[in-house]
Amino acid sequence: MMVINPYIKIFFGLLFILLGLGYIYKPEAIERVNRLIRETFLNDSYVALHRKNWGFLLLLLGALLIYMGVSRTLGW
């Protein structure tokens, strides 16, 4: 079984939380980033319709990763 470094989990947890907050509170900033990666997996209509769903999903994923990283670091 592969064990992931807890600091990597904390880093990605914080990254997902920032992305989630961006989707919820600053959609124009996310739309600027979206223009750069639109051709790969995002399109404007999907982001506009589901920005809150993605935002909350990223917040939950980020919080989970931070919890996993901190608990592993502190030895809980």
PyMOL Python script that loads the backbone (N, CA, C, O; Angstrom):
from pymol import cmd

cmd.read_pdbstr("""\
ATOM      1  N   MET A   1       0.844  -1.172   0.000  1.00  0.00           N
ATOM      2  CA  MET A   1       0.000   0.000   0.000  1.00  0.00           C
ATOM      3  C   MET A   1       0.891   1.237   0.000  1.00  0.00           C
ATOM      4  O   MET A   1       1.893   1.299   0.713  1.00  0.00           O
ATOM      5  N   MET A   2       0.504   2.224  -0.818  1.00  0.00           N
ATOM      6  CA  MET A   2       1.286   3.452  -0.936  1.00  0.00           C
ATOM      7  C   MET A   2       0.887   4.437   0.162  1.00  0.00           C
ATOM      8  O   MET A   2      -0.297   4.708   0.361  1.00  0.00           O
ATOM      9  N   VAL A   3       1.880   4.969   0.870  1.00  0.00           N
ATOM     10  CA  VAL A   3       1.632   5.951   1.919  1.00  0.00           C
ATOM     11  C   VAL A   3       2.058   7.314   1.386  1.00  0.00           C
ATOM     12  O   VAL A   3       3.184   7.484   0.918  1.00  0.00           O
ATOM     13  N   ILE A   4       1.144   8.285   1.462  1.00  0.00           N
ATOM     14  CA  ILE A   4       1.416   9.630   0.968  1.00  0.00           C
ATOM     15  C   ILE A   4       1.908  10.486   2.123  1.00  0.00           C
ATOM     16  O   ILE A   4       1.353  10.442   3.221  1.00  0.00           O
ATOM     17  N   ASN A   5       2.944  11.257   1.872  1.00  0.00           N
ATOM     18  CA  ASN A   5       3.509  12.167   2.856  1.00  0.00           C
ATOM     19  C   ASN A   5       2.418  13.100   3.388  1.00  0.00           C
ATOM     20  O   ASN A   5       1.678  13.674   2.590  1.00  0.00           O
ATOM     21  N   PRO A   6       2.292  13.270   4.717  1.00  0.00           N
ATOM     22  CA  PRO A   6       1.230  14.120   5.262  1.00  0.00           C
ATOM     23  C   PRO A   6       1.357  15.576   4.843  1.00  0.00           C
ATOM     24  O   PRO A   6       0.349  16.278   4.767  1.00  0.00           O
ATOM     25  N   TYR A   7       2.562  16.046   4.570  1.00  0.00           N
ATOM     26  CA  TYR A   7       2.724  17.428   4.140  1.00  0.00           C
ATOM     27  C   TYR A   7       2.160  17.651   2.741  1.00  0.00           C
ATOM     28  O   TYR A   7       1.681  18.740   2.422  1.00  0.00           O
ATOM     29  N   ILE A   8       2.218  16.619   1.914  1.00  0.00           N
ATOM     30  CA  ILE A   8       1.605  16.713   0.590  1.00  0.00           C
ATOM     31  C   ILE A   8       0.091  16.800   0.723  1.00  0.00           C
ATOM     32  O   ILE A   8      -0.559  17.552  -0.002  1.00  0.00           O
ATOM     33  N   LYS A   9      -0.470  16.025   1.656  1.00  0.00           N
ATOM     34  CA  LYS A   9      -1.915  16.087   1.897  1.00  0.00           C
ATOM     35  C   LYS A   9      -2.321  17.467   2.390  1.00  0.00           C
ATOM     36  O   LYS A   9      -3.340  18.005   1.956  1.00  0.00           O
ATOM     37  N   ILE A  10      -1.539  18.041   3.287  1.00  0.00           N
ATOM     38  CA  ILE A  10      -1.852  19.379   3.795  1.00  0.00           C
ATOM     39  C   ILE A  10      -1.773  20.399   2.663  1.00  0.00           C
ATOM     40  O   ILE A  10      -2.639  21.265   2.546  1.00  0.00           O
ATOM     41  N   PHE A  11      -0.737  20.301   1.828  1.00  0.00           N
ATOM     42  CA  PHE A  11      -0.583  21.229   0.709  1.00  0.00           C
ATOM     43  C   PHE A  11      -1.775  21.158  -0.235  1.00  0.00           C
ATOM     44  O   PHE A  11      -2.365  22.184  -0.575  1.00  0.00           O
ATOM     45  N   PHE A  12      -2.130  19.941  -0.661  1.00  0.00           N
ATOM     46  CA  PHE A  12      -3.252  19.804  -1.580  1.00  0.00           C
ATOM     47  C   PHE A  12      -4.578  20.152  -0.903  1.00  0.00           C
ATOM     48  O   PHE A  12      -5.492  20.651  -1.558  1.00  0.00           O
ATOM     49  N   GLY A  13      -4.688  19.895   0.385  1.00  0.00           N
ATOM     50  CA  GLY A  13      -5.889  20.302   1.108  1.00  0.00           C
ATOM     51  C   GLY A  13      -6.064  21.804   1.086  1.00  0.00           C
ATOM     52  O   GLY A  13      -7.160  22.299   0.822  1.00  0.00           O
ATOM     53  N   LEU A  14      -4.995  22.536   1.360  1.00  0.00           N
ATOM     54  CA  LEU A  14      -5.063  23.996   1.297  1.00  0.00           C
ATOM     55  C   LEU A  14      -5.345  24.480  -0.120  1.00  0.00           C
ATOM     56  O   LEU A  14      -6.108  25.426  -0.314  1.00  0.00           O
ATOM     57  N   LEU A  15      -4.737  23.839  -1.106  1.00  0.00           N
ATOM     58  CA  LEU A  15      -4.970  24.209  -2.497  1.00  0.00           C
ATOM     59  C   LEU A  15      -6.437  24.016  -2.871  1.00  0.00           C
ATOM     60  O   LEU A  15      -7.030  24.881  -3.515  1.00  0.00           O
ATOM     61  N   PHE A  16      -7.027  22.887  -2.474  1.00  0.00           N
ATOM     62  CA  PHE A  16      -8.430  22.633  -2.785  1.00  0.00           C
ATOM     63  C   PHE A  16      -9.354  23.596  -2.059  1.00  0.00           C
ATOM     64  O   PHE A  16     -10.371  24.017  -2.610  1.00  0.00           O
ATOM     65  N   ILE A  17      -9.010  23.946  -0.828  1.00  0.00           N
ATOM     66  CA  ILE A  17      -9.834  24.914  -0.096  1.00  0.00           C
ATOM     67  C   ILE A  17      -9.780  26.275  -0.783  1.00  0.00           C
ATOM     68  O   ILE A  17     -10.809  26.937  -0.921  1.00  0.00           O
ATOM     69  N   LEU A  18      -8.601  26.698  -1.213  1.00  0.00           N
ATOM     70  CA  LEU A  18      -8.494  27.971  -1.930  1.00  0.00           C
ATOM     71  C   LEU A  18      -9.266  27.929  -3.248  1.00  0.00           C
ATOM     72  O   LEU A  18      -9.933  28.901  -3.603  1.00  0.00           O
ATOM     73  N   LEU A  19      -9.182  26.823  -3.971  1.00  0.00           N
ATOM     74  CA  LEU A  19      -9.958  26.695  -5.199  1.00  0.00           C
ATOM     75  C   LEU A  19     -11.459  26.709  -4.917  1.00  0.00           C
ATOM     76  O   LEU A  19     -12.232  27.328  -5.649  1.00  0.00           O
ATOM     77  N   GLY A  20     -11.858  26.024  -3.855  1.00  0.00           N
ATOM     78  CA  GLY A  20     -13.272  26.011  -3.497  1.00  0.00           C
ATOM     79  C   GLY A  20     -13.789  27.384  -3.145  1.00  0.00           C
ATOM     80  O   GLY A  20     -14.872  27.777  -3.578  1.00  0.00           O
ATOM     81  N   LEU A  21     -13.014  28.123  -2.356  1.00  0.00           N
ATOM     82  CA  LEU A  21     -13.420  29.485  -2.015  1.00  0.00           C
ATOM     83  C   LEU A  21     -13.425  30.376  -3.256  1.00  0.00           C
ATOM     84  O   LEU A  21     -14.263  31.269  -3.380  1.00  0.00           O
ATOM     85  N   GLY A  22     -12.493  30.132  -4.168  1.00  0.00           N
ATOM     86  CA  GLY A  22     -12.479  30.893  -5.411  1.00  0.00           C
ATOM     87  C   GLY A  22     -13.721  30.647  -6.240  1.00  0.00           C
ATOM     88  O   GLY A  22     -14.299  31.584  -6.791  1.00  0.00           O
ATOM     89  N   TYR A  23     -14.140  29.384  -6.334  1.00  0.00           N
ATOM     90  CA  TYR A  23     -15.352  29.074  -7.079  1.00  0.00           C
ATOM     91  C   TYR A  23     -16.573  29.728  -6.451  1.00  0.00           C
ATOM     92  O   TYR A  23     -17.485  30.149  -7.163  1.00  0.00           O
ATOM     93  N   ILE A  24     -16.601  29.816  -5.131  1.00  0.00           N
ATOM     94  CA  ILE A  24     -17.774  30.362  -4.456  1.00  0.00           C
ATOM     95  C   ILE A  24     -17.771  31.885  -4.450  1.00  0.00           C
ATOM     96  O   ILE A  24     -18.790  32.500  -4.766  1.00  0.00           O
ATOM     97  N   TYR A  25     -16.648  32.507  -4.097  1.00  0.00           N
ATOM     98  CA  TYR A  25     -16.624  33.947  -3.857  1.00  0.00           C
ATOM     99  C   TYR A  25     -15.995  34.774  -4.967  1.00  0.00           C
ATOM    100  O   TYR A  25     -16.322  35.954  -5.091  1.00  0.00           O
ATOM    101  N   LYS A  26     -15.119  34.214  -5.770  1.00  0.00           N
ATOM    102  CA  LYS A  26     -14.451  34.957  -6.844  1.00  0.00           C
ATOM    103  C   LYS A  26     -14.537  34.181  -8.156  1.00  0.00           C
ATOM    104  O   LYS A  26     -13.512  33.738  -8.675  1.00  0.00           O
ATOM    105  N   PRO A  27     -15.737  34.010  -8.698  1.00  0.00           N
ATOM    106  CA  PRO A  27     -15.845  33.218  -9.927  1.00  0.00           C
ATOM    107  C   PRO A  27     -15.125  33.870 -11.109  1.00  0.00           C
ATOM    108  O   PRO A  27     -14.708  33.169 -12.031  1.00  0.00           O
ATOM    109  N   GLU A  28     -14.972  35.201 -11.098  1.00  0.00           N
ATOM    110  CA  GLU A  28     -14.270  35.828 -12.214  1.00  0.00           C
ATOM    111  C   GLU A  28     -12.789  35.450 -12.244  1.00  0.00           C
ATOM    112  O   GLU A  28     -12.201  35.358 -13.322  1.00  0.00           O
ATOM    113  N   ALA A  29     -12.182  35.231 -11.085  1.00  0.00           N
ATOM    114  CA  ALA A  29     -10.788  34.776 -11.055  1.00  0.00           C
ATOM    115  C   ALA A  29     -10.683  33.350 -11.591  1.00  0.00           C
ATOM    116  O   ALA A  29      -9.749  33.026 -12.324  1.00  0.00           O
ATOM    117  N   ILE A  30     -11.627  32.515 -11.229  1.00  0.00           N
ATOM    118  CA  ILE A  30     -11.648  31.147 -11.724  1.00  0.00           C
ATOM    119  C   ILE A  30     -11.894  31.134 -13.228  1.00  0.00           C
ATOM    120  O   ILE A  30     -11.327  30.308 -13.943  1.00  0.00           O
ATOM    121  N   GLU A  31     -12.737  32.044 -13.712  1.00  0.00           N
ATOM    122  CA  GLU A  31     -13.008  32.101 -15.146  1.00  0.00           C
ATOM    123  C   GLU A  31     -11.763  32.511 -15.928  1.00  0.00           C
ATOM    124  O   GLU A  31     -11.570  32.065 -17.059  1.00  0.00           O
ATOM    125  N   ARG A  32     -10.912  33.362 -15.335  1.00  0.00           N
ATOM    126  CA  ARG A  32      -9.654  33.715 -15.999  1.00  0.00           C
ATOM    127  C   ARG A  32      -8.743  32.496 -16.125  1.00  0.00           C
ATOM    128  O   ARG A  32      -8.127  32.275 -17.168  1.00  0.00           O
ATOM    129  N   VAL A  33      -8.666  31.713 -15.059  1.00  0.00           N
ATOM    130  CA  VAL A  33      -7.868  30.483 -15.116  1.00  0.00           C
ATOM    131  C   VAL A  33      -8.524  29.494 -16.075  1.00  0.00           C
ATOM    132  O   VAL A  33      -7.841  28.772 -16.801  1.00  0.00           O
ATOM    133  N   ASN A  34      -9.835  29.470 -16.069  1.00  0.00           N
ATOM    134  CA  ASN A  34     -10.581  28.568 -16.941  1.00  0.00           C
ATOM    135  C   ASN A  34     -10.269  28.831 -18.410  1.00  0.00           C
ATOM    136  O   ASN A  34     -10.202  27.895 -19.207  1.00  0.00           O
ATOM    137  N   ARG A  35     -10.078  30.106 -18.777  1.00  0.00           N
ATOM    138  CA  ARG A  35      -9.745  30.414 -20.159  1.00  0.00           C
ATOM    139  C   ARG A  35      -8.453  29.733 -20.594  1.00  0.00           C
ATOM    140  O   ARG A  35      -8.303  29.368 -21.760  1.00  0.00           O
ATOM    141  N   LEU A  36      -7.521  29.561 -19.662  1.00  0.00           N
ATOM    142  CA  LEU A  36      -6.249  28.928 -20.009  1.00  0.00           C
ATOM    143  C   LEU A  36      -6.372  27.418 -20.209  1.00  0.00           C
ATOM    144  O   LEU A  36      -5.652  26.839 -21.022  1.00  0.00           O
ATOM    145  N   ILE A  37      -7.286  26.779 -19.468  1.00  0.00           N
ATOM    146  CA  ILE A  37      -7.400  25.316 -19.539  1.00  0.00           C
ATOM    147  C   ILE A  37      -8.747  24.846 -20.085  1.00  0.00           C
ATOM    148  O   ILE A  37      -9.133  23.697 -19.875  1.00  0.00           O
ATOM    149  N   ARG A  38      -9.455  25.719 -20.775  1.00  0.00           N
ATOM    150  CA  ARG A  38     -10.794  25.410 -21.283  1.00  0.00           C
ATOM    151  C   ARG A  38     -10.798  24.195 -22.208  1.00  0.00           C
ATOM    152  O   ARG A  38     -11.719  23.379 -22.148  1.00  0.00           O
ATOM    153  N   GLU A  39      -9.801  24.066 -23.045  1.00  0.00           N
ATOM    154  CA  GLU A  39      -9.790  22.992 -24.031  1.00  0.00           C
ATOM    155  C   GLU A  39      -9.572  21.610 -23.412  1.00  0.00           C
ATOM    156  O   GLU A  39      -9.914  20.606 -24.036  1.00  0.00           O
ATOM    157  N   THR A  40      -9.018  21.535 -22.214  1.00  0.00           N
ATOM    158  CA  THR A  40      -8.701  20.229 -21.650  1.00  0.00           C
ATOM    159  C   THR A  40      -9.908  19.548 -21.025  1.00  0.00           C
ATOM    160  O   THR A  40     -10.286  18.456 -21.450  1.00  0.00           O
ATOM    161  N   PHE A  41     -10.526  20.178 -20.013  1.00  0.00           N
ATOM    162  CA  PHE A  41     -11.645  19.482 -19.369  1.00  0.00           C
ATOM    163  C   PHE A  41     -12.752  20.390 -18.848  1.00  0.00           C
ATOM    164  O   PHE A  41     -13.717  19.893 -18.268  1.00  0.00           O
ATOM    165  N   LEU A  42     -12.647  21.685 -19.033  1.00  0.00           N
ATOM    166  CA  LEU A  42     -13.702  22.587 -18.560  1.00  0.00           C
ATOM    167  C   LEU A  42     -14.356  23.308 -19.738  1.00  0.00           C
ATOM    168  O   LEU A  42     -13.723  23.543 -20.767  1.00  0.00           O
ATOM    169  N   ASN A  43     -15.624  23.651 -19.569  1.00  0.00           N
ATOM    170  CA  ASN A  43     -16.259  24.558 -20.511  1.00  0.00           C
ATOM    171  C   ASN A  43     -17.070  25.579 -19.717  1.00  0.00           C
ATOM    172  O   ASN A  43     -17.464  25.311 -18.582  1.00  0.00           O
ATOM    173  N   ASP A  44     -17.317  26.740 -20.304  1.00  0.00           N
ATOM    174  CA  ASP A  44     -17.918  27.853 -19.569  1.00  0.00           C
ATOM    175  C   ASP A  44     -19.323  27.561 -19.054  1.00  0.00           C
ATOM    176  O   ASP A  44     -19.659  27.949 -17.935  1.00  0.00           O
ATOM    177  N   SER A  45     -20.136  26.895 -19.838  1.00  0.00           N
ATOM    178  CA  SER A  45     -21.505  26.644 -19.395  1.00  0.00           C
ATOM    179  C   SER A  45     -21.530  25.715 -18.186  1.00  0.00           C
ATOM    180  O   SER A  45     -22.345  25.897 -17.282  1.00  0.00           O
ATOM    181  N   TYR A  46     -20.653  24.730 -18.164  1.00  0.00           N
ATOM    182  CA  TYR A  46     -20.608  23.808 -17.030  1.00  0.00           C
ATOM    183  C   TYR A  46     -20.148  24.520 -15.763  1.00  0.00           C
ATOM    184  O   TYR A  46     -20.719  24.311 -14.693  1.00  0.00           O
ATOM    185  N   VAL A  47     -19.122  25.358 -15.876  1.00  0.00           N
ATOM    186  CA  VAL A  47     -18.618  26.094 -14.712  1.00  0.00           C
ATOM    187  C   VAL A  47     -19.673  27.055 -14.207  1.00  0.00           C
ATOM    188  O   VAL A  47     -19.864  27.176 -12.997  1.00  0.00           O
ATOM    189  N   ALA A  48     -20.357  27.736 -15.098  1.00  0.00           N
ATOM    190  CA  ALA A  48     -21.376  28.697 -14.696  1.00  0.00           C
ATOM    191  C   ALA A  48     -22.548  28.013 -13.986  1.00  0.00           C
ATOM    192  O   ALA A  48     -23.109  28.557 -13.034  1.00  0.00           O
ATOM    193  N   LEU A  49     -22.906  26.834 -14.451  1.00  0.00           N
ATOM    194  CA  LEU A  49     -24.051  26.137 -13.855  1.00  0.00           C
ATOM    195  C   LEU A  49     -23.704  25.425 -12.553  1.00  0.00           C
ATOM    196  O   LEU A  49     -24.563  25.290 -11.681  1.00  0.00           O
ATOM    197  N   HIS A  50     -22.462  24.966 -12.405  1.00  0.00           N
ATOM    198  CA  HIS A  50     -22.110  24.109 -11.279  1.00  0.00           C
ATOM    199  C   HIS A  50     -21.001  24.665 -10.401  1.00  0.00           C
ATOM    200  O   HIS A  50     -20.322  23.895  -9.724  1.00  0.00           O
ATOM    201  N   ARG A  51     -20.795  25.977 -10.390  1.00  0.00           N
ATOM    202  CA  ARG A  51     -19.667  26.530  -9.646  1.00  0.00           C
ATOM    203  C   ARG A  51     -19.790  26.307  -8.149  1.00  0.00           C
ATOM    204  O   ARG A  51     -18.785  26.043  -7.489  1.00  0.00           O
ATOM    205  N   LYS A  52     -20.995  26.405  -7.592  1.00  0.00           N
ATOM    206  CA  LYS A  52     -21.153  26.183  -6.146  1.00  0.00           C
ATOM    207  C   LYS A  52     -20.951  24.717  -5.788  1.00  0.00           C
ATOM    208  O   LYS A  52     -20.363  24.410  -4.751  1.00  0.00           O
ATOM    209  N   ASN A  53     -21.427  23.813  -6.629  1.00  0.00           N
ATOM    210  CA  ASN A  53     -21.205  22.390  -6.370  1.00  0.00           C
ATOM    211  C   ASN A  53     -19.726  22.064  -6.361  1.00  0.00           C
ATOM    212  O   ASN A  53     -19.244  21.385  -5.455  1.00  0.00           O
ATOM    213  N   TRP A  54     -18.996  22.545  -7.366  1.00  0.00           N
ATOM    214  CA  TRP A  54     -17.549  22.327  -7.405  1.00  0.00           C
ATOM    215  C   TRP A  54     -16.864  22.989  -6.229  1.00  0.00           C
ATOM    216  O   TRP A  54     -15.938  22.425  -5.646  1.00  0.00           O
ATOM    217  N   GLY A  55     -17.315  24.189  -5.874  1.00  0.00           N
ATOM    218  CA  GLY A  55     -16.713  24.896  -4.753  1.00  0.00           C
ATOM    219  C   GLY A  55     -16.841  24.125  -3.456  1.00  0.00           C
ATOM    220  O   GLY A  55     -15.861  23.964  -2.729  1.00  0.00           O
ATOM    221  N   PHE A  56     -18.038  23.649  -3.159  1.00  0.00           N
ATOM    222  CA  PHE A  56     -18.240  22.898  -1.921  1.00  0.00           C
ATOM    223  C   PHE A  56     -17.526  21.551  -1.945  1.00  0.00           C
ATOM    224  O   PHE A  56     -17.011  21.104  -0.920  1.00  0.00           O
ATOM    225  N   LEU A  57     -17.491  20.912  -3.091  1.00  0.00           N
ATOM    226  CA  LEU A  57     -16.753  19.651  -3.202  1.00  0.00           C
ATOM    227  C   LEU A  57     -15.265  19.874  -2.911  1.00  0.00           C
ATOM    228  O   LEU A  57     -14.649  19.096  -2.182  1.00  0.00           O
ATOM    229  N   LEU A  58     -14.693  20.932  -3.478  1.00  0.00           N
ATOM    230  CA  LEU A  58     -13.284  21.215  -3.248  1.00  0.00           C
ATOM    231  C   LEU A  58     -13.018  21.599  -1.791  1.00  0.00           C
ATOM    232  O   LEU A  58     -11.982  21.234  -1.236  1.00  0.00           O
ATOM    233  N   LEU A  59     -13.945  22.334  -1.170  1.00  0.00           N
ATOM    234  CA  LEU A  59     -13.795  22.657   0.249  1.00  0.00           C
ATOM    235  C   LEU A  59     -13.784  21.401   1.106  1.00  0.00           C
ATOM    236  O   LEU A  59     -12.945  21.263   1.997  1.00  0.00           O
ATOM    237  N   LEU A  60     -14.706  20.488   0.845  1.00  0.00           N
ATOM    238  CA  LEU A  60     -14.757  19.246   1.614  1.00  0.00           C
ATOM    239  C   LEU A  60     -13.514  18.393   1.384  1.00  0.00           C
ATOM    240  O   LEU A  60     -12.957  17.836   2.331  1.00  0.00           O
ATOM    241  N   LEU A  61     -13.083  18.289   0.140  1.00  0.00           N
ATOM    242  CA  LEU A  61     -11.884  17.516  -0.160  1.00  0.00           C
ATOM    243  C   LEU A  61     -10.652  18.134   0.489  1.00  0.00           C
ATOM    244  O   LEU A  61      -9.798  17.422   1.017  1.00  0.00           O
ATOM    245  N   GLY A  62     -10.563  19.464   0.448  1.00  0.00           N
ATOM    246  CA  GLY A  62      -9.441  20.146   1.084  1.00  0.00           C
ATOM    247  C   GLY A  62      -9.424  19.950   2.581  1.00  0.00           C
ATOM    248  O   GLY A  62      -8.370  19.688   3.160  1.00  0.00           O
ATOM    249  N   ALA A  63     -10.590  20.074   3.230  1.00  0.00           N
ATOM    250  CA  ALA A  63     -10.659  19.884   4.673  1.00  0.00           C
ATOM    251  C   ALA A  63     -10.293  18.455   5.057  1.00  0.00           C
ATOM    252  O   ALA A  63      -9.612  18.234   6.059  1.00  0.00           O
ATOM    253  N   LEU A  64     -10.739  17.494   4.270  1.00  0.00           N
ATOM    254  CA  LEU A  64     -10.396  16.094   4.534  1.00  0.00           C
ATOM    255  C   LEU A  64      -8.895  15.864   4.417  1.00  0.00           C
ATOM    256  O   LEU A  64      -8.304  15.201   5.269  1.00  0.00           O
ATOM    257  N   LEU A  65      -8.272  16.404   3.374  1.00  0.00           N
ATOM    258  CA  LEU A  65      -6.833  16.219   3.201  1.00  0.00           C
ATOM    259  C   LEU A  65      -6.040  16.909   4.307  1.00  0.00           C
ATOM    260  O   LEU A  65      -5.038  16.370   4.778  1.00  0.00           O
ATOM    261  N   ILE A  66      -6.477  18.091   4.725  1.00  0.00           N
ATOM    262  CA  ILE A  66      -5.790  18.782   5.822  1.00  0.00           C
ATOM    263  C   ILE A  66      -5.917  17.969   7.102  1.00  0.00           C
ATOM    264  O   ILE A  66      -4.934  17.806   7.825  1.00  0.00           O
ATOM    265  N   TYR A  67      -7.106  17.458   7.395  1.00  0.00           N
ATOM    266  CA  TYR A  67      -7.301  16.641   8.584  1.00  0.00           C
ATOM    267  C   TYR A  67      -6.400  15.406   8.553  1.00  0.00           C
ATOM    268  O   TYR A  67      -5.755  15.070   9.546  1.00  0.00           O
ATOM    269  N   MET A  68      -6.365  14.737   7.395  1.00  0.00           N
ATOM    270  CA  MET A  68      -5.542  13.528   7.281  1.00  0.00           C
ATOM    271  C   MET A  68      -4.061  13.854   7.463  1.00  0.00           C
ATOM    272  O   MET A  68      -3.332  13.106   8.115  1.00  0.00           O
ATOM    273  N   GLY A  69      -3.620  14.970   6.887  1.00  0.00           N
ATOM    274  CA  GLY A  69      -2.219  15.344   7.013  1.00  0.00           C
ATOM    275  C   GLY A  69      -1.839  15.761   8.418  1.00  0.00           C
ATOM    276  O   GLY A  69      -0.789  15.366   8.923  1.00  0.00           O
ATOM    277  N   VAL A  70      -2.693  16.566   9.059  1.00  0.00           N
ATOM    278  CA  VAL A  70      -2.398  17.031  10.419  1.00  0.00           C
ATOM    279  C   VAL A  70      -2.453  15.874  11.402  1.00  0.00           C
ATOM    280  O   VAL A  70      -1.592  15.765  12.275  1.00  0.00           O
ATOM    281  N   SER A  71      -3.448  15.010  11.274  1.00  0.00           N
ATOM    282  CA  SER A  71      -3.553  13.887  12.204  1.00  0.00           C
ATOM    283  C   SER A  71      -2.369  12.938  12.040  1.00  0.00           C
ATOM    284  O   SER A  71      -1.896  12.365  13.021  1.00  0.00           O
ATOM    285  N   ARG A  72      -1.893  12.770  10.828  1.00  0.00           N
ATOM    286  CA  ARG A  72      -0.727  11.904  10.606  1.00  0.00           C
ATOM    287  C   ARG A  72       0.545  12.566  11.153  1.00  0.00           C
ATOM    288  O   ARG A  72       1.411  11.892  11.711  1.00  0.00           O
ATOM    289  N   THR A  73       0.651  13.887  10.988  1.00  0.00           N
ATOM    290  CA  THR A  73       1.828  14.607  11.476  1.00  0.00           C
ATOM    291  C   THR A  73       1.892  14.628  12.990  1.00  0.00           C
ATOM    292  O   THR A  73       2.965  14.447  13.565  1.00  0.00           O
ATOM    293  N   LEU A  74       0.758  14.847  13.647  1.00  0.00           N
ATOM    294  CA  LEU A  74       0.714  14.940  15.098  1.00  0.00           C
ATOM    295  C   LEU A  74       0.585  13.580  15.777  1.00  0.00           C
ATOM    296  O   LEU A  74       0.709  13.476  16.997  1.00  0.00           O
ATOM    297  N   GLY A  75       0.337  12.551  14.991  1.00  0.00           N
ATOM    298  CA  GLY A  75       0.253  11.190  15.532  1.00  0.00           C
ATOM    299  C   GLY A  75      -1.029  10.905  16.300  1.00  0.00           C
ATOM    300  O   GLY A  75      -1.010  10.172  17.288  1.00  0.00           O
ATOM    301  N   TRP A  76      -2.145  11.481  15.852  1.00  0.00           N
ATOM    302  CA  TRP A  76      -3.434  11.248  16.524  1.00  0.00           C
ATOM    303  C   TRP A  76      -3.913   9.852  16.275  1.00  0.00           C
ATOM    304  O   TRP A  76      -4.978   9.470  16.759  1.00  0.00           O
TER     305      TRP A  76
END
""", "prot")
cmd.dss("prot")
cmd.show_as("cartoon", "prot")
cmd.util.cbc("prot")
cmd.orient("prot")
